[in-house]
Each structure stands twice: as C-alpha cells, then as structure tokens.
Amino acid sequence: MNTKRVVKVEEAVIRLEGVHSMGVIGDPGCEGLGTYNMKVYAGALEESSRDDITLIVGDLVPAGTNHYYQMIQEMTQALAGNDVYSLRGNHDTGAYTDYFGRKNYALMTDDFTVVVIDNAFRTFEEDGLALLSKVLAREDVQQVIIAFHIPVPNHFILNCVSEEEFSRLKEAYGPWKEKVKYLLCGHVHSRFEDQVDGIPLICTGGGGAMIEDVSKEIRAWDVEHHVVHFYGKDNRVHYQIADLSEDCYGREGENKILKEKLWETVEGELLAHFKYLMFADRAKRRGANRIANLFQALAASEYFHARNFYSVLERPGSFAETVETYVPGEEFEHEYFYKMLAEYAKEQNSPLAEQAYKGAGAAEREHSRLLRNASHMEDFKEETIYVCPICGYVMAGESALERCPVCGGPKKQYQVFENKEQS
C-alpha cells in the first residue's frame, strides 16, 4: 500500500534529511481532470518517483473548488511514489491553502534548497520575496532553485510577468545572486530553457496539459510530455529532462479481468457512438433538426467516454513516429481482408455486403496513401480533405471529383475537413 502523501506545507522552512533529488511536474490539471489527461500525470508521477521528492509547479486543477482539489489530491495519493509538494498556479485559486498549505516556503535538502514563491496572479507576494532573501542569507544555503508558476521575461514568450515584477524578484535575490543556480517555472504547456539575468531558466509544463506551440522554433510536435529531474552531484545542483513515452502508464492493463472489462466498455461506448450518429443522420433527413442535434451531442459524449477508457489501455509510440504505424493496417484491409470478404459475400449472393466491402476497400487504399504522405509531417501539404458521406471514400485537395468515383455521390454532399491554421 502506498504510504506516501500529498504534503500540506505548514512551516516556512522545511529541512528534508536524506533528500538528494527532486522530480518536477508542470501543469497537470489546468485543462481538466479527465482520464485522458490524467494518464499523462500518472506517468509523470511514476517517472518522478525515481527521485526522493516531487514538486508540481502549479495548475494542479482547472479551477480552485473543493471538488477539483479533492480529485487531484486523491489521484496523487493513489499514484505517487514519493512525497509530493506543490506551488500555486493561476488556475489554483479558492481553496488551495486548505489542501496544500503555505504558498511561500523553502525546502532545504542535503544538496540544494528550493524556494517556492507565489506569483499566480502575476505579482510576487511580499512574504515570498522576504522569505527568499532570508533563506539566501543563510550560510548553510549555497545551491538554490527559485520556483514559481508564471515565467519571468525571457526570449521565447510574452506570456510572463512584467519587467517591473522581475525587478522586484532580482532585488530580493540580488545580494546573493551567485547562490541562485536555476529559475524554475511552469504555466507554458511545453518546455524551453533560457538564460535570464545570467541565470538558467527552465520552463516546464509537460505533466498533463496538451502540449502547445511556443514559437516557430519550439513546436508542439517537437516536444513530448516530460519530467525534470534535479539532483546534487560534486557540490552542485544539476538537472536532466526525461521525456515521457505515450505509453508511460499501464497499471490497469496488468489486471487481466479489468483489462478485459475495459476493452468491452470501449467497444460498447463506440457502438453507442455509432448508433447515435446513425439516428442523428436519420433525424436530419426527416427535418427533425433538434432531435438530430441531441443525438449528435450524445454521440460525441459516447466517443469521449470511449476515448477515456481506451486511453487507460492504449500503448502508443511517440507522436512523431505514430502516423506511419497506421499504414500496415490500412494496407492489409484493402489488399487482402476486404477483398476476401467482398468475394465471399459475392459467393453468398449478398450484394449489399459485397458493395460495402468493395467501397471500404477503395477508401482504405486512399487512407494508406495519405497516411504514408503524412508520416513525413513537415512535408505534408494537404489543406483540405473530402469524405463522401454516402460510402466513406476519401479525397484530398484537387483530387476531389464532382462525383464520388466509388458510389457517385455529389460533391455538394462531401464532408469537408479544412486546416484552420493561419499562415
């Protein structure tokens, strides 16, 4: 049984004997605490358990209510492999202190000191700055990491505190600047490293929230979810970034019965999703638009249920390598499986099944072609994809004919998928 705990900080300065390393997780919960996002957080906690303690650099929850704090606390308690400390992010409003205690505090380990100061509302609290100066002035403190949520001004993003606020921080650490080895923050759902005021800045937000673009140089597909490990060595504090594989957590898949039930649940939810979409289509054709809208919404809900259950079991490769892994399945379907079933349906005098398999096989051939092109993501240029709603055939860009080449459906009925990004 896990005996570790989410630490509620009660004292301003805490001495941690026997602690030599710290794992750092950024922004696990600001986009919601659903299973899909929490799988990444679960993997981050597992990776961070390699260290003596864990620090979450803010945005544990989407909003600061008791309900969400209770959820993240219970999830963390169940998954953590070491003691977990936190600092407050801009989403961590309301009842934060009831669950996690002080907003400004210092952790003194055997090899380094972490000073946590609150800037969740883009200003550094006077209590935090005073504590920082007090801790830095101590003779037994030499290697310091200053941790806060919102970044200070840097060379990558404008989403940061003002220069005036940074000046207040610099004034607080200024007399002991040589002791400050790192500035550590979250808030940005990615990661970057910079130098500000001659001090390394590490920004990490890869503990659960969807990775986002930072700049043209740091794009979402270039960054994985991750954990930052800090550790003492040779009288210095060092760090290492550990990327999380997308199959970073798989505890439930090790339980044979639960795994089987999860798969059954995924199948049931997807079948409900499909049935609701079918009925929505029937309702729309009869002019019952409000009913169609209801069933489209229900179908979406069932899909998200299925996604949550599937994410517990899914063990994908890295994002950059995943697109190409779908090609063999598509090729097998159109080259062998659907062709074989179409021939069998013909032998059995089942023309509708034969037609469905032939149409799907033609579409799968186009799927595999597009996926092969998309596996080289930077070179993939298709901006518009068309899908025939009659038979499911797929066409890209200028290849979209006035009538579907498989079933003859008119172009005016095609479902259009357009890239909405601005150039």
C-alpha positions as CSV (number, residue, x, y, z in Angstrom):
1,M,0.0,0.0,0.0
2,N,1.2,3.5,-0.9
3,T,2.2,5.2,2.4
4,K,3.4,8.4,0.8
5,R,1.3,11.5,0.9
6,V,0.4,14.9,-0.7
7,V,2.2,17.3,1.7
8,K,0.3,20.2,3.2
9,V,3.1,22.7,3.9
10,E,2.7,24.2,7.4
11,E,6.2,25.7,8.0
12,A,8.0,28.4,6.1
13,V,11.3,26.5,6.1
14,I,11.4,22.7,6.0
15,R,14.6,20.6,6.4
16,L,14.5,17.3,4.4
17,E,17.1,14.9,5.6
18,G,18.2,12.2,3.2
19,V,16.8,14.0,0.2
20,H,19.2,14.3,-2.8
21,S,16.9,14.6,-5.8
22,M,13.6,16.2,-6.9
23,G,11.3,15.4,-9.8
24,V,9.4,18.4,-11.2
25,I,6.0,18.1,-13.0
26,G,4.3,21.1,-14.6
27,D,0.7,21.9,-15.3
28,P,-1.1,18.5,-14.8
29,G,-4.7,19.7,-14.4
30,C,-5.5,23.1,-15.8
31,E,-7.2,21.6,-18.9
32,G,-9.4,19.3,-16.8
33,L,-9.0,16.2,-14.7
34,G,-10.5,13.6,-17.2
35,T,-8.8,10.2,-17.6
36,Y,-7.3,11.2,-21.0
37,N,-5.2,14.0,-19.3
38,M,-4.7,12.2,-16.0
39,K,-2.9,9.3,-17.8
40,V,0.0,11.6,-18.6
41,Y,0.0,12.8,-15.0
42,A,0.0,9.2,-13.8
43,G,3.0,8.5,-16.0
44,A,4.7,11.7,-14.8
45,L,4.3,10.7,-11.1
46,E,5.7,7.2,-11.9
47,E,8.8,8.8,-13.6
48,S,9.2,11.3,-10.7
49,S,9.1,8.6,-8.1
50,R,12.7,7.8,-9.1
51,D,13.5,10.9,-7.1
52,D,13.3,11.5,-3.4
53,I,10.5,14.1,-3.6
54,T,8.3,15.6,-6.3
55,L,7.4,19.3,-6.9
56,I,4.4,20.3,-9.0
57,V,5.0,23.7,-10.4
58,G,1.3,24.8,-10.5
59,D,-2.0,24.4,-12.2
60,L,-3.0,21.2,-10.4
61,V,-6.7,21.9,-11.1
62,P,-8.8,23.6,-13.8
63,A,-10.5,25.8,-11.1
64,G,-10.0,26.1,-7.4
65,T,-13.0,24.4,-5.9
66,N,-13.1,21.8,-3.3
67,H,-14.3,19.2,-5.8
68,Y,-11.3,19.5,-8.1
69,Y,-8.8,19.8,-5.3
70,Q,-10.2,16.6,-3.7
71,M,-10.0,14.8,-7.1
72,I,-6.3,15.8,-7.7
73,Q,-5.4,15.0,-4.1
74,E,-6.9,11.5,-4.2
75,M,-5.4,10.8,-7.6
76,T,-1.9,11.9,-6.5
77,Q,-2.2,10.0,-3.2
78,A,-3.0,6.8,-5.1
79,L,-0.2,7.2,-7.7
80,A,2.7,9.0,-6.1
81,G,5.8,7.0,-5.2
82,N,7.3,9.8,-3.0
83,D,6.2,12.9,-1.1
84,V,4.6,15.5,-3.3
85,Y,4.9,19.2,-2.8
86,S,3.3,21.9,-4.9
87,L,3.2,25.6,-5.7
88,R,0.2,27.6,-6.7
89,G,-0.6,28.3,-10.4
90,N,-3.1,30.7,-11.9
91,H,-5.8,28.0,-12.0
92,D,-5.2,27.1,-8.4
93,T,-7.5,29.6,-6.8
94,G,-10.0,29.3,-4.0
95,A,-9.3,26.6,-1.5
96,Y,-5.7,25.9,-2.5
97,T,-4.3,26.6,1.0
98,D,-6.8,24.3,2.6
99,Y,-5.3,21.4,0.7
100,F,-1.7,22.3,0.1
101,G,-0.9,24.8,2.8
102,R,1.5,27.7,2.5
103,K,2.0,29.5,-0.8
104,N,5.6,30.6,0.0
105,Y,8.1,28.2,1.6
106,A,11.6,26.7,1.3
107,L,12.7,23.0,1.2
108,M,16.3,22.5,2.4
109,T,17.7,19.2,1.2
110,D,21.1,17.7,1.7
111,D,22.4,19.1,-1.7
112,F,20.2,22.1,-2.6
113,T,17.5,24.4,-1.5
114,V,14.2,25.1,-3.3
115,V,12.5,28.4,-2.5
116,V,8.8,28.3,-3.6
117,I,7.3,31.8,-4.1
118,D,3.8,32.6,-5.3
119,N,3.2,34.6,-8.4
120,A,-0.1,33.0,-9.5
121,F,-1.6,36.5,-10.1
122,R,1.5,37.8,-11.9
123,T,2.9,39.5,-8.9
124,F,5.3,38.2,-6.3
125,E,4.0,38.4,-2.8
126,E,6.0,40.4,-0.3
127,D,6.0,37.4,2.1
128,G,7.6,35.3,-0.6
129,L,10.3,37.8,-1.6
130,A,11.1,38.4,2.1
131,L,11.4,34.6,2.6
132,L,13.7,34.3,-0.4
133,S,16.0,36.9,0.9
134,K,16.0,35.4,4.4
135,V,16.9,31.9,3.1
136,L,19.5,33.1,0.7
137,A,21.3,35.0,3.5
138,R,21.8,31.7,5.4
139,E,25.4,30.5,5.5
140,D,24.2,26.8,5.1
141,V,22.4,27.6,1.9
142,Q,24.6,27.7,-1.3
143,Q,22.7,25.9,-4.1
144,V,19.3,27.5,-4.7
145,I,16.4,26.8,-7.1
146,I,13.8,29.6,-7.1
147,A,10.5,28.1,-8.2
148,F,7.3,29.9,-9.2
149,H,4.5,29.4,-11.7
150,I,4.4,32.2,-14.3
151,P,7.7,32.8,-16.2
152,V,9.8,35.9,-15.9
153,P,10.6,37.8,-19.1
154,N,12.5,35.7,-21.5
155,H,13.5,35.3,-25.2
156,F,10.7,32.9,-26.1
157,I,7.3,34.1,-24.9
158,L,5.4,37.2,-23.9
159,N,3.1,35.3,-21.5
160,C,5.1,36.2,-18.4
161,V,5.3,38.6,-15.5
162,S,6.2,42.3,-16.2
163,E,9.7,43.6,-16.2
164,E,8.7,45.6,-13.0
165,E,7.8,42.3,-11.2
166,F,11.0,40.7,-12.4
167,S,12.9,43.7,-11.0
168,R,11.3,43.0,-7.6
169,L,12.5,39.4,-7.7
170,K,16.0,40.5,-8.8
171,E,16.1,42.9,-5.9
172,A,15.3,40.1,-3.5
173,Y,18.0,37.7,-4.7
174,G,20.5,40.3,-5.8
175,P,22.9,40.4,-2.9
176,W,23.2,36.5,-3.1
177,K,22.8,36.1,-6.8
178,E,25.8,33.7,-7.1
179,K,23.8,31.2,-4.9
180,V,20.9,31.1,-7.4
181,K,21.6,28.2,-9.8
182,Y,18.2,27.9,-11.5
183,L,14.9,29.7,-12.0
184,L,12.1,27.2,-12.4
185,C,8.6,27.8,-13.7
186,G,5.6,26.2,-15.4
187,H,2.5,27.8,-17.0
188,V,3.5,27.2,-20.6
189,H,2.3,23.8,-21.9
190,S,5.7,22.9,-23.4
191,R,9.2,23.3,-22.3
192,F,12.1,25.7,-23.0
193,E,15.4,26.6,-21.5
194,D,16.8,30.1,-21.4
195,Q,19.2,32.5,-19.6
196,V,17.7,35.5,-17.8
197,D,19.8,37.8,-15.7
198,G,22.7,35.3,-16.2
199,I,20.7,32.5,-14.5
200,P,19.4,29.4,-16.3
201,L,15.6,29.5,-16.6
202,I,13.8,26.2,-17.0
203,C,10.1,26.3,-18.1
204,T,8.2,23.0,-17.8
205,G,4.5,22.4,-18.4
206,G,4.6,18.9,-19.7
207,G,2.8,17.0,-16.9
208,G,-0.7,16.6,-18.3
209,A,-1.9,19.6,-20.3
210,M,-1.9,19.2,-24.1
211,I,1.5,20.3,-25.5
212,E,1.2,23.6,-27.4
213,D,3.4,25.6,-29.8
214,V,5.8,28.1,-28.1
215,S,7.3,29.6,-31.2
216,K,8.3,28.7,-34.7
217,E,11.4,27.1,-33.2
218,I,9.6,25.2,-30.5
219,R,6.5,23.5,-32.0
220,A,4.1,21.2,-30.2
221,W,5.2,18.1,-32.3
222,D,8.8,18.7,-31.3
223,V,8.1,18.4,-27.5
224,E,7.0,15.4,-25.5
225,H,5.4,15.4,-22.1
226,H,8.2,15.2,-19.6
227,V,9.6,15.4,-16.1
228,V,12.6,17.5,-15.0
229,H,14.9,15.7,-12.5
230,F,17.1,17.9,-10.2
231,Y,19.9,16.2,-8.3
232,G,23.1,17.0,-6.4
233,K,26.5,16.0,-7.6
234,D,30.0,17.3,-6.9
235,N,28.7,20.0,-4.7
236,R,26.5,21.4,-7.5
237,V,22.8,21.0,-8.4
238,H,22.2,19.6,-11.9
239,Y,19.1,18.7,-13.9
240,Q,18.1,16.3,-16.6
241,I,14.9,16.2,-18.6
242,A,13.2,12.9,-19.1
243,D,10.6,12.6,-21.9
244,L,7.5,10.5,-21.1
245,S,6.6,7.9,-23.7
246,E,3.0,8.0,-24.7
247,D,2.6,4.6,-23.1
248,C,4.0,5.9,-19.9
249,Y,1.4,4.4,-17.6
250,G,-0.1,0.9,-17.8
251,R,-1.1,-0.2,-14.3
252,E,-4.7,-1.1,-15.2
253,G,-3.6,-3.2,-18.2
254,E,-1.7,-5.6,-15.9
255,N,-5.0,-6.7,-14.3
256,K,-6.4,-9.3,-16.7
257,I,-10.0,-9.0,-15.6
258,L,-10.0,-5.2,-15.5
259,K,-8.3,-5.1,-18.9
260,E,-10.9,-7.3,-20.5
261,K,-13.7,-5.2,-19.0
262,L,-12.1,-2.0,-20.2
263,W,-12.0,-3.4,-23.7
264,E,-15.6,-4.4,-23.5
265,T,-16.5,-1.0,-22.3
266,V,-14.6,0.7,-25.2
267,E,-16.5,-1.4,-27.7
268,G,-19.8,-0.7,-26.0
269,E,-19.2,3.1,-25.9
270,L,-18.1,3.1,-29.6
271,L,-21.2,1.1,-30.6
272,A,-23.4,3.6,-28.8
273,H,-21.5,6.5,-30.5
274,F,-22.1,4.9,-33.9
275,K,-25.8,4.2,-33.2
276,Y,-26.4,7.7,-32.1
277,L,-24.7,9.2,-35.2
278,M,-26.8,6.9,-37.4
279,F,-30.0,8.0,-35.7
280,A,-28.9,11.7,-35.9
281,D,-28.5,11.2,-39.6
282,R,-32.0,9.7,-40.0
283,A,-33.5,12.6,-37.9
284,K,-31.7,15.2,-40.1
285,R,-33.0,13.6,-43.3
286,R,-36.6,13.9,-41.9
287,G,-36.1,17.5,-40.9
288,A,-36.1,16.8,-37.1
289,N,-33.1,19.1,-36.6
290,R,-33.4,19.5,-32.8
291,I,-33.6,15.7,-32.4
292,A,-30.6,15.3,-34.7
293,N,-28.7,17.8,-32.7
294,L,-29.4,16.0,-29.5
295,F,-28.2,12.7,-30.9
296,Q,-25.1,14.2,-32.3
297,A,-24.3,15.6,-28.8
298,L,-24.9,12.2,-27.3
299,A,-22.7,10.6,-29.9
300,A,-19.9,13.0,-29.0
301,S,-20.3,12.2,-25.3
302,E,-20.1,8.4,-26.0
303,Y,-16.9,9.0,-28.1
304,F,-15.3,10.9,-25.3
305,H,-16.2,8.1,-22.9
306,A,-14.6,5.6,-25.2
307,R,-11.5,7.7,-25.5
308,N,-11.1,7.8,-21.7
309,F,-11.4,4.1,-21.3
310,Y,-9.2,3.4,-24.3
311,S,-6.5,5.8,-23.1
312,V,-6.2,3.7,-20.0
313,L,-5.1,0.7,-22.2
314,E,-3.5,2.4,-25.2
315,R,0.3,2.0,-25.5
316,P,1.2,4.2,-28.5
317,G,4.6,5.1,-29.7
318,S,5.9,8.7,-29.7
319,F,3.8,11.2,-31.6
320,A,6.4,11.8,-34.3
321,E,6.5,8.0,-35.1
322,T,2.8,7.2,-34.7
323,V,1.4,8.2,-38.0
324,E,3.3,5.6,-40.0
325,T,2.2,2.8,-37.7
326,Y,-1.4,3.1,-39.0
327,V,-0.3,2.3,-42.6
328,P,0.1,-1.5,-42.4
329,G,-3.5,-2.0,-41.1
330,E,-5.0,0.1,-43.9
331,E,-2.9,-1.8,-46.5
332,F,-3.9,-5.1,-45.1
333,E,-7.6,-4.2,-45.2
334,H,-7.7,-3.0,-48.8
335,E,-5.1,-5.6,-50.2
336,Y,-6.4,-8.7,-48.5
337,F,-9.1,-8.6,-45.9
338,Y,-11.9,-6.5,-47.5
339,K,-11.1,-8.1,-50.9
340,M,-11.5,-11.6,-49.5
341,L,-14.8,-10.6,-47.7
342,A,-16.2,-9.0,-50.8
343,E,-15.5,-12.2,-52.8
344,Y,-17.1,-14.3,-50.1
345,A,-20.2,-12.0,-50.0
346,K,-20.5,-12.4,-53.8
347,E,-20.3,-16.2,-53.5
348,Q,-23.1,-16.0,-50.9
349,N,-25.3,-13.8,-53.1
350,S,-25.1,-10.9,-50.7
351,P,-24.7,-7.9,-53.0
352,L,-25.0,-5.2,-50.3
353,A,-22.2,-6.7,-48.2
354,E,-20.1,-7.1,-51.3
355,Q,-20.7,-3.5,-52.3
356,A,-19.8,-2.2,-48.7
357,Y,-16.6,-4.2,-48.6
358,K,-15.6,-3.0,-52.1
359,G,-16.3,0.6,-51.3
360,A,-14.5,0.5,-48.0
361,G,-11.5,-1.2,-49.6
362,A,-11.2,1.6,-52.1
363,A,-11.3,4.1,-49.3
364,E,-8.7,2.2,-47.3
365,R,-6.3,2.3,-50.3
366,E,-6.6,6.1,-50.2
367,H,-6.2,6.1,-46.4
368,S,-2.9,4.3,-46.7
369,R,-1.6,6.7,-49.4
370,L,-2.5,9.8,-47.3
371,L,-1.0,8.3,-44.2
372,R,2.3,7.5,-45.9
373,N,2.5,11.1,-47.1
374,A,1.6,12.3,-43.6
375,S,4.2,10.2,-41.9
376,H,6.6,12.9,-43.1
377,M,4.7,15.6,-41.2
378,E,6.7,18.6,-42.2
379,D,6.3,17.8,-45.9
380,F,2.5,17.0,-45.7
381,K,0.8,19.9,-47.6
382,E,-2.8,18.8,-48.0
383,E,-5.0,21.6,-46.6
384,T,-8.4,20.1,-47.4
385,I,-9.7,16.6,-47.2
386,Y,-13.1,15.5,-48.5
387,V,-15.1,12.5,-47.3
388,C,-18.1,11.1,-49.2
389,P,-20.9,10.6,-46.7
390,I,-22.5,8.0,-48.9
391,C,-19.7,5.4,-49.0
392,G,-16.9,6.9,-47.0
393,Y,-14.4,7.4,-49.8
394,V,-11.7,10.0,-49.1
395,M,-10.2,12.6,-51.4
396,A,-7.6,15.2,-50.9
397,G,-7.4,18.7,-52.3
398,E,-7.7,19.0,-56.1
399,S,-8.4,15.2,-56.4
400,A,-12.0,15.8,-55.2
401,L,-14.2,15.0,-58.2
402,E,-17.7,16.4,-58.9
403,R,-19.0,12.9,-58.1
404,C,-17.5,10.2,-55.8
405,P,-15.6,7.8,-58.0
406,V,-16.9,4.8,-55.9
407,C,-20.6,5.5,-55.4
408,G,-21.4,8.6,-57.5
409,G,-22.4,10.8,-54.5
410,P,-22.4,14.5,-55.4
411,K,-19.6,16.8,-54.3
412,K,-22.0,19.2,-52.7
413,Q,-22.7,16.5,-50.1
414,Y,-19.0,15.8,-49.3
415,Q,-17.9,16.4,-45.7
416,V,-15.1,18.9,-45.8
417,F,-12.1,18.9,-43.3
418,E,-10.1,22.0,-43.7
419,N,-6.9,23.1,-42.0
420,K,-7.9,26.2,-40.0
421,E,-4.4,27.4,-39.1
422,Q,-3.5,30.9,-40.3
423,S,-0.4,31.1,-42.4
